[in-house]
Amino acid sequence: MSSSTPGKSSTADQTGASGATGGTGKTVPERTTATESGAKAGGKSATKAAAKTPTKSATKSAPARKASATAAAARAAAPRKAPKAESHLAMVRRARRINRELAEVYPYAHPELDFRNPFELLVATVLSAQTTDLRVNQTTPALFAAYPTPEDMAAAVPEEMEEIIRPTGFFRAKTKSLLGLSAALRDEFGGEVPGRLEDLVKLPGVGRKTANVVLGNAFGVPGITVDTHFGRLVRRWKWTDEEDPVKVEAVVAGIFPKSEWTMLSHRVVFHGRRICHARKPACGACPIAPLCPSYGEGETDPDKARKLLKYEMAGRPGQRLSPPADYPGKPAPALGEG
């Protein structure tokens, strides 16, 4: 930003005034220079060209356009950091507003694992450890074709199952867990997945995160899923500074009504996978920037930030081979197709 000393004119100002009178006190008509004429002509041409050239927003996916529009409004509101002395009540209000904003951005948020029943969701969630939901979704069709029930899976030959789930990584440990939980379901629960947290966490390979995924999405029992994305975002938003997933779950459960727990989990995870990345969050394309005390940790330039968006926000396929009907993105490719 330029500045000048009050009460004094610059040499350029004085020279300009002298030039206007020709230095004799007489007014000399202004002449339009070739550069100015070219600028005017160029301006008209540029205006016409701009009218004919489609804007970038016209080629964006619908979710990305909506997010960009929201982010633009957010930037206009001057993103600000939360006060250092923010009270607990103020934090709760901010957290709940973030949830409402995310509900507008991701009305289609859902679990990103393909499943048709509680058993398939339980198995898929166990397989999702240390790999992507996409890789699990590309692997489970063959797995469930071979072992559709707990009884079938409990009787599987370990080496054969290992070959099927090898693409998900840690396949030997995961095979051991799947054989163990399938046998437990067969022997202790009549071949059915239990609908209680205390029963689920007793199964081999099943912790609170997996149990809450199953309860919330297969049984309609509210639960908070604290995975790496959820934990990272709630700490960035200063809802808590806890690192332990159980403690994070307890803190967040005290901020939101129970009826919001499951969908809140989906929205936060969706946001973490699409915009608020671990290494380079797309701050300049974030629709909740004014509510984020960590704004600026990532890329703030809007154009550069948009290039960091993922999945349907970038017009690319999602993680599910069979996504819900209201999902605006493309289905993921089957294993070996892309």
C-alpha positions, -999 to +999 in steps of 0.1 A: +000+000+000+015+034-010+014+065+013+023+102+010+031+130+035+000+151+044+000+186+031+027+180+005+025+170-031+050+148-048+073+158-076+052+137-099+021+156-089+037+189-095+051+178-129+016+166-139+001+199-130+027+218-150+022+195-180-016+202-180-011+239-185+019+236-208+040+255-182+026+289-194-006+291-174-027+283-205-047+252-206-035+226-231-060+201-244-052+165-232-040+142-258-048+105-257-017+084-261-014+054-283-010+033-252-042+047-237-061+041-270-048+006-271-058+000-235-094+012-242-097-009-274-081-039-256-105-034-227-135-037-251-120-068-267-113-084-234-148-077-222-162-094-253-138-123-249-146-127-213-183-128-222-177-157-246-151-176-224-168-200-200-157-195-164-139-221-144-169-224-121-190-237-150-167-268-153-167-276-116-187-304-100-218-294-082-204-302-047-172-282-055-193-252-068-213-252-036-182-255-015-165-228-034-194-204-031-196-211+006-159-207+009-161-173-009-187-161+015-165-173+043-135-154+030-156-123+026-164-126+063-127-123+071-116-156+086-106-151+122-090-172+148-110-182+179-102-160+209-074-174+231-097-171+261-127-187+244-151-199+270-164-234+271-199-222+261-185-202+232-166-233+220-197-254+222-217-229+202-189-227+176-187-265+174-224-268+169-223-242+142-195-261+124-217-292+125-246-272+109-223-258+082-209-293+074-245-306+071-251-280+044-219-289+026-222-327+029-259-335+030-250-369+015-223-379+041-224-416+047-201-445+058-176-451+030-176-488+033-198-510+010-220-533+030-254-550+029-258-563+064-242-559+099-218-588+093-204-573+061-200-539+078-182-555+108-158-574+086-152-544+063-144-521+092-119-546+106-103-548+072-101-510+070-073-507+096-041-493+080-056-490+045-082-470+025-119-477+024-115-479-014-091-508-011-115-526+013-144-520-010-125-534-039-116-565-019-148-574-001-169-586-031-146-616-035-144-622+002-182-622+008-187-643-023-165-670-007-177-665+029-212-649+030-220-658+066-201-660+100-204-698+098-188-699+063-160-675+074-153-694+106-147-725+085-124-709+060-089-721+053-066-694+066-042-694+036-071-690+012-086-661+030-052-645+033-049-645-005-082-628-009-076-600+016-039-595+008-046-562-010-057-546+023-023-552+040-015-569+073-035-598+058-023-625+082-033-605+114-066-596+097-073-632+088-067-642+124-092-615+136-118-624+110-116-661+118-118-654+155-148-630+154-167-652+130-163-682+153-174-661+182-205-649+163-213-685+155-207-699+189-218-671+212-244-651+193-262-676+171-245-664+139-257-628+144-238-596+150-248-582+185-262-548+188-245-538+220-212-520+225-202-542+254-207-574+233-190-560+201-158-550+218-153-585+231-149-598+195-114-603+182-101-573+163-130-551+174-125-519+194-147-489+203-142-473+169-153-504+150-182-510+174-195-475+170-193-477+132-214-509+133-239-497+159-244-463+142-248-476+107-262-511+110-284-507+141-292-470+143-276-467+177-258-433+180-221-435+182-190-413+177-163-428+154-129-414+164-106-423+135-075-404+125-095-378+105-119-372+133-092-368+159-071-345+137-100-321+129-115-318+164-080-308+177-076-283+149-110-268+158-099-267+194-128-288+207-103-308+227-065-313+229-069-349+239-050-375+218-065-407+233-095-417+211-116-427+241-111-394+258-118-376+225-151-395+222-161-385+257-154-348+252-172-346+218-201-366+232-205-338+258-207-311+231-234-326+209-268-342+215-268-380+211-290-378+180-261-360+162-233-384+170-234-407+140-239-381+113-214-357+130-188-385+126-196-389+089-195-351+082-162-346+100-145-376+083-158-364+049-144-330+055-111-344+066-108-366+035-118-339+010-107-305+023-090-305+057-061-329+049-034-339+073-004-325+056-018-297+035-053-286+043-071-266+016-079-236+038-086-213+009-114-236-003-128-244+032-165-233+038-160-231+075-128-210+075-143-182+097-150-208+124-116-225+124-090-213+149-063-231+128-071-213+095-038-206+077-021-239+085-027-249+049-029-233+015-050-201+017-049-191-020-083-200-033-071-213-067-043-233-053-065-247-025-091-259-050-065-281-066-061-299-033-098-310-031-105-347-034-132-371-045-165-356-056-153-321-046-128-325-075-151-343-099-134-376-093-148-410-081-155-416-045-145-446-024-176-468-026-183-491-056-220-489-046-225-454-031-259-442-019-284-429-044-279-393-032-241-393-036-233-367-062-199-383-072-189-412-094-187-448-081-152-461-074-137-486-099-136-523-091-102-539-083-079-538-113-101-514-132-084-481-121 
